[in-house]
């Protein structure tokens, strides 16, 4: 059985990369290059995963609960008119769901204080928000709204401010007042807290209260079945386009607003930050690749004598060229593998790590009053890992071209005389 021929260039390159007694400088320079690439790749993957996490949380969670399009009627409509409007909107090919609700402002009061809130009176059987919100319920159940008329579901931040928990009672005040011969009286009703949810957004967790539709109509004295329509579209990024189409086709008397009026600037900032930060981190990887060029040039200078000996033994310039091409690729591949391992490990655990730091030092990295969410999300995308891998390999190959040509151009006679 014949032995498999050895690839001389690859064999020598692997010896240069490995740590050995005769090549301490070469191994040290290789370790620096590997470390630089690994650090750049790991940081790039982790940061891209965090930005993906922000994008995912905004699109799937926050925008899964916030209406993509809100439609309000300037005039009071009866049930038949609302049904016709709902059917017309639902017929749009980009509309996924339409539900009527009572959207009003109110004040919740407890022994611990009071808080102005946005009240949503929903039909638990027809409004899709019930199913979406159920994913974020930490105690109780949204479905309990259908079982008990005077019940309410609160956000965790709002419940904490009011000092209430599951099963406690709150007083919900209406802006309207009752007139009697003696003095105006505030209109309010006691509600039992049947559910507490936490999305991570101040706008939802700290300012929204959800009650049954019939309770909202009774407390706030709404004569119309609804005063708002909640519209969900199949692609949240197309909400403005769908809104414009509906606005052109609907009769006068309706006010339309998309989610971008509330969260659009924040979402665009996240997408813009992803591009800028991604570009800056690619520059970091580029610096690591430039470091590889410098390291290979230093290795070529250190190994000039060895190159001359190989040339005198019959090695062709292209063989020398391939040696350093292989060395650069091996360094790049090793740095890439280590970076991917550290990056994936970091991306999968960065949220837990950040939570641990917040608990240990009693700090908060993201204030819900400033950011759309109050935690550090992470969403690892294999497409990012693949893109980073291809980019690093290309940069590593480009980084080897000049040092490899310089090594192949070494004059054996001049190099041996210099030694």
N, C-alpha and C positions, 0 to 999 in steps of 0.2 A: 504493500500500500504506500503510495507516494505521499510525502508530507506536503501540506498546503504551503505554497510559497508565501514568504513573509513580505508584507508591504514595508519596504525599508523606510520610506519617509514617515509613515505613520508610527512605526516602531520607535524611531529616534525621537519623534515629537512627543510620544508618550513618556519616554525616559526624561525628556526635558521638563515635562509637566510634573512628574513625580518627584518627591523629595529624595535626594540622594546625597551621599557624603561628598561627591565630586561636583555637585551642582547646587550648592546651598543658595547662591545668589539667584540662579535661574528659578529654583523652586520658590524662593521668597517673592520674587517679582511675579511669578505665576499666581501665588496665593493672594497677593494684593489685587491683581486683576480679577481673579475669581470673586474675591470679597466685594469689590466695587460693583461688579455686574450683579451679584446675588442681592446686594442691598438695594440697588436700583430697581431690579425686577420685583422684589418683595414689596417695596414701598409703592410701586406703581400698581400692583395687583390689589393691595389693601385699600389704597385711596380710591381706585376705580370702583371697588366693591362697595365702599361707603357711599360714593355718589350714586351708584346703582340703587343702593338701599333707600336713599332719600327719594329718588325717582319712583321706586316701587311703592313706598309708603304713601307718597302723594297720590299716585294714580290708583292704586288698588284699595287703600284704606281710607284716607281722608276724602278723596274724590269719589270713593264708593258710597259714602254716606251723604256728603254734600250734594244737593241737586245739581246736575250738569246744566240744566236750564230751569229757571223759575219763571212762571207765567202768572201774572196777577191781572185781575179784571178791574177796570176803573168803575164799572157799574155793577150793581147787584144782579146776579144771574140766578135763575131757578135751576132745579135739578135737570130738567130736560135740556136747557141751554148748556149746562156744564157737560152733560153726557155727549152732546153733539160736538163740543169743543174737544173733549178727550178723544172721541173717535177720529176726528179730523187729524189731530196731532199724531195719534198712534198709527195712522196710515202712512206716515212718512217712513221711507225705507231705512233711514238711519236711526230712527227712534226705537229704543229697546223696551221702554216701559213708561207709562204715564199714570200718575195717581193724584187724586185731589186731597188736600189737607187744609186745616185751619192754621194759619201762621199769624201769631199775634205776640205782642210784648206783654209781659206781666212782671210781678214782683213776688219772689218767694221769701217768706219770713219764718224764722224759727226762734227759739230762745237765744240762740247764739248770734243772731243778726239777720240781715236781709240782703237780697241780691236781685238786681234786675236781670231778667232772662228772656230769651226768645222761646216761646212756647209753640210746639208743633203738635196739633191735634191730628192724629192719624187713624186711618181705618186699618187695624192690624191685619185684616184678611186680604186687603188689596194693595197695600203700600209695600213696595220692595224694601224699604228702609228697615223694616222689622227683621227680615232675614239677614241683611247686611250687618245690622247693629248687634245681632245675636253673637257674632264672632268675637265681639269685644266685651261682652258682658262678664264682669268679674264676680258678681253675686246676683242672685235672683234670676229673672227671666223676662224678656220683652213680651213673651206670649201672655204673661199675667195681666197685661193691659186689657185683653179680651175677656178676662174672667172677672175683673173687678172694675166697676165704672170709675170710681174716684181713686184712681191709682196713677202713679207717675214713675217714670224712669229718668234718672239723673246721671250726669257725668261724674266721674270720680273726683275731679277737682272741685266741682260745684258742691258735691256732697260733703267733701272735707271742709270747705269754707263754712258751710251751714252747720256742720257738726252733726250730721245725720247719717244713719246707716240703713240697712235693709230692715223693713218693718216699721221704721219710724214714721212720724207724721209731720207734714209741712203744710203751711198755709199759702195758697196761691191766690194773689190779689189781681183783680181785673182793673184796668184803667177806668172803666165806667163806674159810676156811683149810683146808689139808690136814693131817690128823693123822698123824704117824708116831711110832715108838717114842722118838725122840730129842727132837724139837721141832716145834711147829706151823710150817708153811710157808705163806707167802702164795701165793695162787693168782693167776697172771697169765699173760698171753700177749702176744707182740709182734705189733703190727698195722702195716701199711704205710699211710701217708697217701696216699689216691688222689683226694682232692678237698678243696678249701678254698672256703668260701662266705662271703659278707658280706651280711647283711641290714641291719645298722645298729642292731640291738638288742643290748644287753649280755646279755640273758637268752638269746638265741639264738647270738650270735657268740662269747660267752666261756664258756658253761657247758654246751654241748650237743655230744655226740659221737654219730655215727650209724654203726652197724655192721650187718652182715647178721644176720638173725633167728637162723639156726642157730648162728652164732658166739656170739651173746649167750646162747642156751640152754646151749651147751656150757661157756662160761667161767663163767657165773654159776650153773650147775647148776640150771636151771629144769626141773622135770618137766612142767609144764603147757605147752601150745603157746604160750600168751600169758599175760600177766598184766594187760594193759591193752587197752582198745579206744579207738581214735581216731575220733571222730565229727565229720563236717563237715555243716553245715546250709546251706540255700540262702540264708538271710539271717542274717548273723552277729549282728545285733542281736536276733534272736529266739531265740538259743541258750538263754537262761534259761527261756523259755516251753517250748521243746522238751524241755529237761532235766526240767522239772517233769512234763510229760506222760509221759515215759518212766519217771520215778521212780514215778509212780502205777501204771503198768501192769506194770512189771517185778517179778519175785518178790524176796523179801528176799535179802540177801547180796551186793548190788552197791552200790558207792559211786560217785556221780555228781558231777562238778564241771565247771562251765563256765569259759570263758576269762575271764569277768568277775571271778572270784576272784583272778586274777593281774594282769590289765591293766585291769579295769573302772574302778577309780578314776582311772587315768591318762586313759583314754578319755573318761570323763565330765568330767574337768577340761578336756580339749581342747574338748569341745563347749560347756561352760559359758564358757570363755574366749572362744570365738568370739562368743557372744552379748554378753558384756560389752564386749569390745574393739570389736566391730562397732557397738554402741550409742555408745560413746565417740567413735569415728571419725565416726559420723553427726552427733554433736554438733559435731565439728570442721567438717564441711561446713556445718552450720547456722550456725556462727559466720561462716564465709565468706559465707553468704547474708545474714546480718545486716550484714556489712561492705558488701555490695552495696546494702542499704537506705541506709546512711549515705552511701555514695558518690553514689547517685542524688539524695539530698536536697541534698548539696553542689553537685551539678551543676545541680539545679533553681534553687538560690540564685544560682549563677554565671550561669545563662542566663535569669534573670528578665526582663532587657531584651529578649532575643530572643523570649521567649514573648509579651511585650506587643506587640512589633512584629507577630508572626504573628497575634495576635488582632485588631489594628487593620486588618490586610490581609484579614480575613474568615475566618480560621481558627476553627473551632468548638472549644469545650472538649474534645469527644471526640477531635478531631484531636490536640490537645496531649497528651491522655491516652494516645493510641495511640503517640505518639512515644516516650514514656518506657517504655511497655510494650515496644515493639520494642527499645529500647536495653537494657533489662534482660534480655530474651530473648537478644539478640545477645551480650551480655557473658557470660551464662550458657552459651550454646551454644559460644562460643569457649573459655571456661574448661573446659567439659566435654570438648571435642575434644582440647585440649592435655593435659588430665588423663588421658583414656583412652589417648592415645598413650604418655605417660610411664608410666602405670600398667601397661599391657600390656607395654611394653618392660622395665620393672623386674620384673614378675612372671615373665617368661620367662628373665630373667638373674640373679635374686636368688640362686639356688642357686650358680651359678658365681662370682658376686661374693663371696658369703660364704666359699666354698672358697678363693678367691684371698686374701682377708684372713687366713684361718687359716694359709695357707701362708706369706704374706709376714711376718706378725708372730708366727708360731709360737704361736698361741692356739687354743683350742677353745671355740666358742660353746655347744655342747651336749655334756655329758658323758653317755656311754651308761649310766653307773651311776645317773644321776638321771633322764634322759629316755628314752622308749621308743626313740628313734632318735638317732644321733649326727651328723646333718647337717641343714641347713636345707632342707626340701622346699618345693616350690611347685607348685600345681595351679590353673591359670587356668580359671575357669568363666565361660562367656559369659552364664549366667543372672545372675551377680553384676554383670557389666558392664552388662547391660540394666537391672537393678534400680537400680544407681547412676545410670545415665543418666536414667531416668524420675524418680527422686527429685530429682536436681539440677535438672531442667527445672521440676518442680513448685515446688521451693523458689525458683527464680529468678522464676517467675511471681508467687508470693506476695510476694516481696521488692519487686516493682515496683508493687504496688497502692497503697500509701500515698504514695510519692513521685509517682506518676502523678496521683493525685487532687489532691495538693498543687499540682502544676504546672497542672492543668486549672482550679484555683480561683484562679489569679493574676488580680488585677484590673488590666487594661491601663493604665487611667488612673493608678492609684496607683503602679504600677511605673515608668511613664514620668516621673512627677513626682519619684520617688525618684532616678532617674538624672539 
